[in-house]
Amino acid sequence: MSLSTGEAYGHLRNAAWHYLSIDDDGGECVLLGAACLDVEDAFEKAEVIPELVQDEGSAEAAIKAALASLGNGNGPLVPALRDALVELAVRAGVR
Amino acid sequence: MTATVAGLLDRLHAQAFAISNLATRPSEVRWRAQAVVWPRLALATMRALNNVPAGAATDPALVLVDSILQPIARNEWIPKISDLPAANVPPDKRLIEMTRVLGGIADLLSIGLKDIVSDSSAILGLRSNLLAPVMVAANWSLATAPDAAGNMTPRRHLQLVAGIGAAFAFIPVGLRPGQYDDIAAVPHSENSLDAAMHNWLDATKDALATRKGLSGVSLQTIAADLSILCGAAAATTNTAIALGQLAEDRGRPVVEAISDANTKWREASRWPQTIYLGGVRDTGLADASIQLRQTIVDTLRDGKSWAGPTVIATRMNGQDLAAAARRTMHIAAEAAQLQQSAVTNLFFGKDQVMMASRSLEGAAYMNKAVFTARRRGTWIPMPRYEPSGVEVYRAAANAANATTAARLLSVATARPSVAPSRPSPPTTVDFTQGRIAARGPTTPSAPTQRLTNEPPFGMGTGGPSPSPPGPSMRP
C-alpha cells in the first residue's frame, strides 16, 4: 500500500474523532462515528498503517481529505477502500 | 417471538381465569383426568418458585410452599393407580397448558438477572403471580373431585395448595410487578431489537474473549455501540413516559442517567490520533454491530433524530417500552463491564498499544530507537501509564460506572410506584394473662374478611360455594 492510503486512513481516524466528539441530541453523530469505524476496519483488512496527518478541523473536511489522499493511491485494494469512503461521504452529506 | 416472564404470566392468569369460569360438578372421570396432571403442575410450580433468586439464605415461605407441593410432585398424594379401577382418561388439557407455561416461566427465571441484587418485594410479587393461578386450579380440581373416601387425602393436599395460594393471592396486583418480569428468551433469528441486542452481546463476548489479540477498532466499535444502545434505551424510556406507561417523576431521572452513560461511552469510543492498536475486527462483531445499528435505525429513528413516541410504539408492536428499555440496559451493563476489563488489560497488561513517537514526552523514554522513530514519524510501543493511554482507560471506566448506575435506576422502575407495606413477623409478643400472644389487631382485618368472603382479586376460584357454617361447638 502506498503512503497515500496511510494518509487517507489517518484522515479517516480524525473524522471518527470529530464525529464521536459532537454531543448532538439526535444521536446522528455517534452513528456516523461508528460508520467511520466500519471503514477503518476495511483499511485494517487491507493492512494499511495509518499516518499521522494534519487535522482538517471537522469530520466532513477530514473525509474529503481522505478521499483526496486515496485519489493518489494505487494498489489492488484501493478501489474497494475508495468505494467504502465514498459510501461514508454520501451518508455524511459530504458528497 | 420474544417470550418474557411477564408475557407468560399473562397467559397463565388468562388460563386460570378461564378455568375459574367453568361450570364444575363432581365427576370421577374428570377428576382422574386432572389428578394425573397435578404432579407435573406441582413440579413446574416448584421449579419456578425455586428459580426466583432468593433474598435470604433461609426462606420460610418457600420452605412452606415446597412442603405442600412436594408430596404432589412426588405423586405421594393419591392412592396408587393399581388401587383404583382402571380408567382410560386423557390428561386434562387446560392443566397441561398451565403446566407448560409454568415450566416456561421456570426456564426463563433460571436465566436470572446478572449482577442484580435480589429484591424482596419483587420476589413476593412474583410468588403471588405464580401461586394465585395455581390456587384457582386447585379449587377447580377440588370442585371436580367427588367427595369419596378414596379422595380424602388428595383433596386435603389440594386444600393446602388452595390455602397457600390464597395467602399469596391477597398481594394486590398493583404491587406485584418487578424486575424478574423482564427476563426474556429471545429467538436469535427473529428480526427484532431484542434479537439484535442479544446477537450483538454474544458477538461482543466472543470478540473480547479472543486469544488472537484485540484490535483498537473492535474496542472502539463496542464503545460506540454501547453509546448507541444507551441512546436507544433513553429514547425508549422517553417514549414510555410520553405514552403514560411510566410516570414522569420516575422515568426522568432514569433518562438523565442513561443519557449520561450515552455521553460517556461516546467519549470512550474516540481514541486520540496518537494512539493506535492495529488489527481487524472480529467478523462476528462487525456483522452484529452493523445489524444492531440498522435495527435501531429501523425501529427507533426517524431521519437524523429519534422517532416520535407514537412511531416508536407502533414499530415496537405494543411492547411494554419501559421493560424493553430495562432489557437494553441489562445488555449494555453486561457488555460495559467486559469492555472496561478489556481496556484495563490493554493499557496495563501485556498487550502492546502503539503511540505516535512524536507525541511521546518525558526524557526517561528517550533513547536511540525513539529518536529514530521520531525522526521518521513512525509508531512506537506505548510505555505503561503513558497519560494518553490512562485517559482512554479512565474514559472506559467512567462510562462503565455510569452504565451500572443507570441500569440500577432503570431496574427500579420495574417496581410498583408505591412501596408495599410489609407486615413484620411477630417478633414482639404480648404476655397477657399468663399467655404469649402476637401483637396485632384482635379483630379480623379487611384482607382477612376478603379471604373468607370473596374470591381474591376478582379471578374467581371456580371451587364450590362456601358451605354454610356448621353448628358451633360448645363444651
Boltz contact constraints between the chains, C-beta under 6 A:
constraints:
  - contact:
      token1: [A, 13]
      token2: [B, 273]
      max_distance: 6.0
  - contact:
      token1: [A, 17]
      token2: [B, 270]
      max_distance: 6.0
  - contact:
      token1: [A, 20]
      token2: [B, 266]
      max_distance: 6.0
  - contact:
      token1: [A, 20]
      token2: [B, 269]
      max_distance: 6.0
  - contact:
      token1: [A, 20]
      token2: [B, 270]
      max_distance: 6.0
  - contact:
      token1: [A, 26]
      token2: [B, 304]
      max_distance: 6.0
  - contact:
      token1: [A, 26]
      token2: [B, 305]
      max_distance: 6.0
  - contact:
      token1: [A, 27]
      token2: [B, 231]
      max_distance: 6.0
  - contact:
      token1: [A, 28]
      token2: [B, 304]
      max_distance: 6.0
  - contact:
      token1: [A, 30]
      token2: [B, 227]
      max_distance: 6.0
  - contact:
      token1: [A, 30]
      token2: [B, 228]
      max_distance: 6.0
  - contact:
      token1: [A, 30]
      token2: [B, 266]
      max_distance: 6.0
  - contact:
      token1: [A, 33]
      token2: [B, 224]
      max_distance: 6.0
  - contact:
      token1: [A, 34]
      token2: [B, 224]
      max_distance: 6.0
  - contact:
      token1: [A, 37]
      token2: [B, 217]
      max_distance: 6.0
  - contact:
      token1: [A, 37]
      token2: [B, 220]
      max_distance: 6.0
  - contact:
      token1: [A, 37]
      token2: [B, 221]
      max_distance: 6.0
  - contact:
      token1: [A, 40]
      token2: [B, 217]
      max_distance: 6.0
  - contact:
      token1: [A, 41]
      token2: [B, 217]
      max_distance: 6.0
  - contact:
      token1: [A, 41]
      token2: [B, 281]
      max_distance: 6.0
  - contact:
      token1: [A, 44]
      token2: [B, 217]
      max_distance: 6.0
  - contact:
      token1: [A, 44]
      token2: [B, 280]
      max_distance: 6.0
  - contact:
      token1: [A, 45]
      token2: [B, 280]
      max_distance: 6.0
  - contact:
      token1: [A, 52]
      token2: [B, 356]
      max_distance: 6.0
